[in-house]
């Protein structure tokens, strides 16, 4: 069952990358080419992905164990208290 869930989540992630244009090498090169033809549209992809990942990470940290994948290792190092 976890393999099916992983397949669905991977396909969803890959589809999102495809729709965002991350599969087009010239779009990536133009995004990274600051001195040339800069294409800042992929900033919106990162701007949308970072909050989603942060919300998921904060939910995962509050749980005693993960909901689906039991073997996942979550970093718990707290910089403020050290």
Buried (B, 14 or more C-beta within 10 A) or exposed (E): EEEEEEEEEEEEEEEBEEEBBBEEEEBBEBBEEEEEEEBEEBEEBEEEBEEEEEEEEEEEEEEEEEEEEEEEEEEEEEEEEE
